[in-house]
Amino acid sequence: LVCPPSVLLQALRQGRFMETDKHEVAFGAYRGAIQGFGSIPPAQAAQGRALVRRHVALREAFAQRLQGMISTLLGGGHQWLAVHIRRGDKAIEAAANFLLGDEDLLLRIVVQCAAWHCTGVFLCTDDPGLKTRLRSRLEASPESGGAGLAVSLYPSALSSLTGQGTHFDKSLDCYKKAEDVMVETLLMARGGHGVLSTYSN
């Protein structure tokens, strides 16, 4: 945006704006979020990063907390691959996320770690069972069928209801859910060497 704040405020007061849930245009045209729309082109990813850098700033206390979590969760001398596997309520928008079995996911993670020389995996998923199974296989020694990688997890609140997104689970604290999303996203972006992700938003 190149408009000064006074112009934006005036437009807001006069009702000259449209809420995103009523608008046909979404940044990125749902690429990377809905399977049928394809992946995010590199130029669009760069544009999105530039927008965030320009318009989003972390409060100092939160930024310090985040840095502490990076040191604690993503330290230990490892180069970390951030892995995000979205399931929950995503079956309609991205069936591919559910077609990948444990073995497929394990192999894909191991191959990416080898390509980027990562010795640790920061594992993020909204599927608690998958998180437990993958952690076990990733940490296990190669002799016992595992990958022998370090694994780190952020203790996010997850829904125990199969097929329901955590964000729709009213039994979980709303503030905790929102903070978990922000923290995991920032940990992946700032603490990892790179990100491997299924379709998500």
N, C-alpha and C positions, 0 to 999 in steps of 0.2 A: 504494500500500500504506500502511495506517495502523498495521500491526503493528510493535511495537518489535523491534529486531534479536534480542533474547533469545528472543522467541516464535518467530521464524523459525528460529533456530538449534536450538531445542528440537524443532520440527517436522521439521527436516532430520535430526537425530540419531535420531528415532523412526521415520523412514521415512514420515512423513505428507506426502508430496509426490508429484507425478506429472510425469515428464519430458514435454516437449512432443511428442516423437515418438511417444508412446503416448496422447496426449490428443486428443479430438475437437474441442476448441475452440482456435481460433487467433485472435489479436487481429486485428480487422478482417474476419474471415471471408473472407480471401483477396481482398477487394476491391482492385482496382488491381494485383493480382499475376496472377490467373487471369482471362482474358477473360470467361468466362461468368458471373463473379460481379459484374461491373460495376466502376464507378469508386469511388474513396474519397470518401464524403460529407464535406463541410466540417467538420461537428461531430466526426466520427471522426478526421479529420486533426488537428484542434485538440487532441483528447484524446491522440493519440499524441505530439504535440509536447510537451504538458505532462508526460507520463510520462517522456519522454527528458530534458527539462530537470530534472526532479526526481531522477532516478536515475542519470544518466550525467554524468560529469565527465572532462574531458581532463587528463592529466598536464601539468604546467606546461611541461616541455621540449617535449612534442609540440604543445601549443597554440602555443608560440612558433614552432616549425617551420611549423605550418599557417599562421600569420599571415604568415610570410615568403613562403610559396608563394602566398598570396592576393595579396601585393604584387607578386610577380614575374610570376605567370601571369595575374592578373586586374586588373592596373593599367592604366597607359597612358591614363588619362582616359576609358576606355570604360565604358558601362553594359552589363553582360554578361548574356546569356541563357544559362542552363545547359541543355544538351540531352542527354538520356539516351536512347539507342536500344538496347534489349536484344534480342539475337538469340541466338547460341550455341545452347543446348539448349532454347530457349523455345518451339519450334514447336508442341508438344503443348498447352501451357497458354495460349498466346496467338498464334494463327495470324495475327492482324491485324498483329503486329510484322513479319511477313515479306511481307505483301501490299502494304506501302508501298514503292514503288520510290524510286530516287534523286530523281527529279523531284518526287514527292509530298512527300518529306521536305524537300527544298530549299524548295519553295513554302511548306510549313507553318512552317518556321523563319523564312523571310523575312517572312511575314505576322505572326508573333508578335513578331519584332523591331520591325516597324513599329508594332504596337499598343502595345508597351511602351517605345518609343523606345530600343531597344538598338542599339548600334553594334558589339558584339562577341558572339561565340558561343564558349562553353566547351563543346567537343564531347566527349562521353563515349559510347563504344560498345564492345561486346565483339567487333565485326566489323571486323578490321583493314583489309580492302579497302574497306568502306563508309566508314571513317574517312578514308582517303586520298582517296577520290573526293569525298566531301562537303566536305572541307577545301578541295580545289582549286576546287570550284564556288563555295563561299561566299566565298573570298578573291578570286576573279577579278573583274575589273571588269564593270559592267553592259553595257558595249559588247561584251564578249566572251562574254556569256551568263551571267555570274556575278552575285553579290549585292553585291560590294564591301564585305564585312564583315571585321572583324578576327576571327581564329580562334585560340583557344588550346587546347592539348592537355596533359593530364598524361601522362607517359611510363609508362603502366601496362603490365604484362606481359600479353600476350594469347596465347591458344592459336592455333596455325596449323592446327589440325584443324577442318575444316568440320563444323558441326553439334554440336560439343562445347563445353560451357561451360568457360571458363577455369578455374573452380574444380575441375573434374574432371580437368584435364590434369596428370598426375603428373610430367611432365617439367619443370614450372615450380615454382620455390621456393614452398612453402606460406606462409611468413611474408610474402614479397613480395606474393603474391596477396591475402592478408588485409589487409595494410597498404594496398595499392592501392585496395581497395574502400572502406576507411574514409576515406582521403585524398580520393578523388574525390567521395564522398558529402558529406563536410564542405566541400569546395571549392564544390560546387554549392549547398549550403545556406547557407553563410556568405559566399561571394564573389560570388554572382550576384544579379541583380535579381529573377529568378524562374526556375522550372524548367518545361521542356517535356519530357514523358517518355512513352515507350511503356509497355505493361504490364511490370511488373518486380516484384522483391521484394528 
